């Protein structure tokens, strides 16, 4: 292991331990979550966050919408500065996602939500004594998700599991949270099986552009994978919905491109066809999916088989670890320190008036 980025590497490969804690935290608070939801009187969920946790919020809201809940996602700053964009707040359960629980925009957003007559506030994070944890009606925190490095990896995945547990518990009852129990072992298996592929692609000198494609909840995850590649390695990276990629963005695809598809079950043929089209333009392609041989994944050059046996919603977090590891290796190949991304800090706190 390279001494540069040693914290990031450890946080990626050891993250299944934090996943186990996340599942247990959600299970132990299942009844409290349902009580909090009842305070919203059958209203809606609003997920907010900043940076990585905004992308987490996008993925979580799409997942909740697929499950039949009324929901939306916003950057915390939008709720803070433009609360009218959030609609009826009185019957809304606000889900404030923040790794540190101290991010200024999210703190301000919660205060604005309260002042505007909003409903209950649920905090999802990693620090049980944080400002948001103490000021929310209920806090679900995963201390094992805490990180030394700046870029979010195990914290993101652990908090996303909490969001999945929240939705599963509200829609199908507390017992549904138990279905997430296999995730830690599945995550370990993926990291062991595909570590070599992540290193090979991350250090591939001819790859200079990275495109992450995902639909529904996977779009938010694609955005997060894009952000990890950009933050850690300073590489050119973008995220799109799969079929939207044909409508203009494909113009920058060339033989230095890697196009990564986070494929679904129900739209796999159409999504894989996009990968096939990009391969014809000279790109290399990577398919991340539940099962499927390379020849039925758009003839992808590489594939990660999630091999989970779980429902699409329950397996969502499994798309992340191999892509996080690829970004780590790309950073090392670019001479960057993944632990200390350029111009970034672990927590964004703003002075008064900013």
WOCORNOR-V276378 format. One record per residue. RES is the residue in three letters. PHI is phi in degrees with one decimal (999 if undefined). OMEGA is omega in whole degrees, 0 to 359 (none if undefined). NEAR is the number of other C-alpha atoms within 8 Angstrom. Layout:
RES/PHI/OMEGA/NEAR
RES/PHI/OMEGA/NEAR
This chain:
UNK/999/179/3
UNK/-71.0/179/5
UNK/-61.1/172/5
UNK/-70.9/178/9
UNK/79.1/183/13
UNK/-64.7/178/10
UNK/-68.8/180/10
UNK/-60.9/180/14
UNK/-59.6/182/10
UNK/-64.2/181/8
UNK/-67.5/177/11
UNK/-74.8/188/12
UNK/-75.3/180/10
UNK/-95.0/188/9
UNK/-62.5/177/12
UNK/-56.0/176/12
UNK/-63.2/178/9
UNK/-68.9/177/15
UNK/-60.9/179/14
UNK/-59.1/179/11
UNK/-64.4/180/10
UNK/-60.8/179/14
UNK/-62.0/181/15
UNK/-68.4/178/8
UNK/-60.5/180/11
UNK/-63.2/180/13
UNK/-62.1/183/11
UNK/-70.7/182/7
UNK/-108.3/186/9
UNK/-57.8/182/11
UNK/-68.9/178/8
UNK/-63.6/177/8
UNK/-64.0/180/12
UNK/-66.5/177/10
UNK/-63.0/180/8
UNK/-64.9/179/12
UNK/-64.0/179/11
UNK/-63.8/177/8
UNK/-67.3/177/9
UNK/-82.1/174/14
UNK/54.9/178/7
UNK/68.6/183/7
UNK/-82.1/186/9
UNK/-137.0/173/12
UNK/-102.4/173/13
UNK/-128.4/179/13
UNK/-94.2/177/16
UNK/-132.4/177/16
UNK/-172.8/179/17
UNK/-132.2/178/13
UNK/62.2/180/6
UNK/-56.0/184/11
UNK/-74.6/169/13
UNK/-69.3/177/15
UNK/-64.3/175/14
UNK/-60.4/180/14
UNK/-62.8/177/15
UNK/-61.5/180/15
UNK/-66.0/182/14
UNK/-66.8/179/13
UNK/-64.9/178/15
UNK/-63.8/178/12
UNK/-63.4/180/13
UNK/-66.4/179/12
UNK/-65.3/177/10
UNK/-61.4/181/7
UNK/-82.7/176/8
UNK/100.2/179/7
UNK/-90.8/172/10
UNK/-80.4/188/9
UNK/-158.6/177/12
UNK/-153.8/177/11
UNK/-137.9/178/11
UNK/-142.9/165/13
UNK/-62.1/180/10
UNK/-56.4/181/13
UNK/-64.0/179/11
UNK/-68.4/177/11
UNK/-66.8/179/15
UNK/-62.2/188/15
UNK/-89.2/184/7
UNK/-133.9/185/8
UNK/-60.3/179/12
UNK/-62.1/180/6
UNK/-69.5/184/7
UNK/-87.6/178/8
UNK/76.4/183/6
UNK/-72.0/183/7
UNK/-90.6/186/11
UNK/-63.2/181/8
UNK/-106.2/183/13
UNK/-110.2/168/14
UNK/-94.6/180/16
UNK/-85.1/177/12
UNK/-108.5/183/12
UNK/-95.5/184/13
UNK/-100.4/180/15
UNK/-156.8/180/15
UNK/-55.9/185/13
UNK/-83.0/187/10
UNK/73.2/183/15
UNK/-127.3/184/12
UNK/-61.2/190/11
UNK/-58.7/182/9
UNK/-60.6/181/12
UNK/-71.9/175/16
UNK/-60.6/179/12
UNK/-63.4/181/10
UNK/-63.4/178/14
UNK/-63.7/178/11
UNK/-63.0/178/9
UNK/-63.3/178/11
UNK/-58.7/179/13
UNK/-62.5/183/9
UNK/-64.7/181/7
UNK/-86.9/178/8
UNK/81.3/181/8
UNK/-68.3/181/13
UNK/-77.6/183/13
UNK/-81.8/180/12
UNK/-122.2/173/12
UNK/-110.3/175/13
UNK/-102.7/173/17
UNK/-119.7/184/16
UNK/-164.5/184/17
UNK/-126.3/184/16
UNK/-123.6/186/13
UNK/-66.7/181/12
UNK/-103.9/183/6
UNK/-72.1/179/10
UNK/-60.3/180/9
UNK/-67.5/178/10
UNK/-62.2/182/17
UNK/-78.3/186/9
UNK/-99.8/180/6
UNK/-92.9/177/11
UNK/-69.8/177/9
UNK/-152.4/178/11
UNK/-126.7/171/12
UNK/-109.9/183/14
UNK/-127.1/181/14
UNK/-121.1/181/17
UNK/-56.3/179/9
UNK/-70.0/175/8
UNK/-83.7/180/13
UNK/-62.5/186/11
UNK/-133.3/172/10
UNK/-85.3/182/7
UNK/-76.0/185/11
UNK/-81.9/183/11
UNK/-69.0/181/12
UNK/-79.0/174/10
UNK/-131.4/182/11
UNK/-68.3/178/14
UNK/-64.7/180/15
UNK/-58.8/183/13
UNK/-62.7/181/12
UNK/-66.2/179/14
UNK/-69.1/177/16
UNK/-66.5/176/11
UNK/-60.8/176/12
UNK/-62.1/178/13
UNK/-65.7/177/10
UNK/-63.5/179/12
UNK/-64.7/177/14
UNK/-57.6/182/11
UNK/-64.7/181/11
UNK/-60.3/181/12
UNK/-66.9/181/15
UNK/-70.3/186/11
UNK/-85.3/188/9
UNK/-113.6/179/8
UNK/96.3/184/9
UNK/-54.7/181/12
UNK/-62.0/182/8
UNK/-67.4/181/11
UNK/-65.3/180/14
UNK/-62.7/180/9
UNK/-67.9/179/8
UNK/-86.3/185/10
UNK/-57.4/180/9
UNK/-71.6/188/7
UNK/-56.6/181/12
UNK/-57.8/179/11
UNK/-65.6/178/8
UNK/-65.6/178/10
UNK/-64.4/178/11
UNK/-60.4/182/10
UNK/-63.5/179/8
UNK/-62.3/181/12
UNK/-63.7/178/11
UNK/-68.9/186/7
UNK/-71.6/189/7
UNK/-114.2/177/10
UNK/-59.8/180/11
UNK/-64.2/178/7
UNK/-65.5/178/7
UNK/-60.2/179/13
UNK/-68.4/181/12
UNK/-61.2/181/8
UNK/-72.7/181/10
UNK/-66.4/182/13
UNK/-102.3/181/10
UNK/-68.9/189/7
UNK/-66.8/182/5
UNK/-85.6/178/5
UNK/-91.9/184/11
UNK/-121.1/182/10
UNK/-131.4/185/11
UNK/-126.1/181/14
UNK/-124.2/183/13
UNK/-112.0/185/16
UNK/-119.1/178/16
UNK/-155.5/180/17
UNK/-112.9/180/11
UNK/55.2/178/9
UNK/-60.3/181/14
UNK/-70.0/176/12
UNK/-65.9/177/15
UNK/-60.8/178/14
UNK/-68.9/176/14
UNK/-63.3/177/14
UNK/-62.2/179/13
UNK/-66.7/177/11
UNK/-62.3/176/12
UNK/-59.7/182/14
UNK/-64.5/178/10
UNK/-62.2/179/13
UNK/-62.9/182/17
UNK/-71.0/182/11
UNK/-63.1/187/10
UNK/-72.7/192/17
UNK/-110.0/183/16
UNK/59.7/180/8
UNK/-88.7/175/9
UNK/-68.7/182/8
UNK/-148.3/181/12
UNK/-142.0/179/9
UNK/-133.5/182/12
UNK/-147.8/164/13
UNK/-70.7/188/10
UNK/-54.2/184/12
UNK/-73.4/176/9
UNK/-66.6/183/9
UNK/-63.2/178/12
UNK/-72.2/189/9
UNK/-93.4/176/7
UNK/116.1/185/7
UNK/-57.9/182/9
UNK/-63.2/181/9
UNK/-62.9/182/5
UNK/-98.0/178/5
UNK/-74.4/176/13
UNK/-148.9/184/8
UNK/-77.2/174/9
UNK/-102.6/186/12
UNK/-103.2/168/14
UNK/-118.4/179/13
UNK/-106.9/185/14
UNK/-109.4/178/13
UNK/-106.9/174/15
UNK/-93.1/193/14
UNK/-85.5/176/14
UNK/-95.7/173/11
UNK/-82.8/190/8
UNK/-77.6/181/4
UNK/-116.6/186/8
UNK/-59.9/183/10
UNK/-60.6/181/9
UNK/-69.3/180/8
UNK/-69.5/178/13
UNK/-65.5/178/15
UNK/-63.5/176/10
UNK/-64.2/177/13
UNK/-60.1/179/16
UNK/-61.4/178/11
UNK/-62.0/182/8
UNK/-70.9/176/14
UNK/-64.3/178/11
UNK/-66.2/178/7
UNK/-86.9/176/9
UNK/109.2/182/11
UNK/-74.7/164/14
UNK/-87.2/185/13
UNK/-131.7/177/14
UNK/-128.5/177/13
UNK/-105.9/174/14
UNK/-113.7/189/13
UNK/-156.6/174/14
UNK/-88.1/179/12
UNK/73.5/179/7
UNK/104.0/177/8
UNK/-78.2/182/6
UNK/-55.6/185/11
UNK/-68.2/177/7
UNK/-104.1/177/9
UNK/-111.8/181/14
UNK/69.2/183/12
UNK/62.4/184/10
UNK/-55.8/178/15
UNK/-71.2/182/8
UNK/-140.1/179/8
UNK/-145.3/170/10
UNK/-115.3/179/9
UNK/-92.9/181/9
UNK/-62.9/173/11
UNK/51.4/189/6
UNK/-93.7/188/7
UNK/74.1/180/5
UNK/-94.8/174/6
UNK/-64.0/181/6
UNK/-59.5/181/8
UNK/-68.4/182/7
UNK/-70.3/184/10
UNK/-94.3/189/11
UNK/-53.8/184/9
UNK/-61.8/184/9
UNK/-70.3/176/10
UNK/-67.5/193/13
UNK/-84.3/195/10
UNK/-58.0/182/13
UNK/-66.1/179/12
UNK/-71.0/174/10
UNK/-62.2/181/13
UNK/-66.4/176/13
UNK/-62.3/178/13
UNK/-63.7/177/13
UNK/-59.5/181/16
UNK/-67.9/177/12
UNK/-64.0/179/15
UNK/-61.0/178/16
UNK/-62.3/180/14
UNK/-64.2/179/9
UNK/-87.5/180/7
UNK/78.9/180/6
UNK/-95.6/173/11
UNK/-102.9/182/11
UNK/-59.1/179/15
UNK/-69.1/187/14
UNK/-133.3/180/10
UNK/-60.9/184/13
UNK/-62.6/173/5
UNK/70.9/186/4
UNK/-114.4/172/7
UNK/-128.0/183/6
UNK/-68.8/182/7
UNK/-132.5/176/7
UNK/-98.6/175/7
UNK/-117.2/185/8
UNK/-107.5/173/7
UNK/-69.2/180/5
UNK/-56.4/177/4
UNK/86.4/181/3
UNK/-107.6/none/4
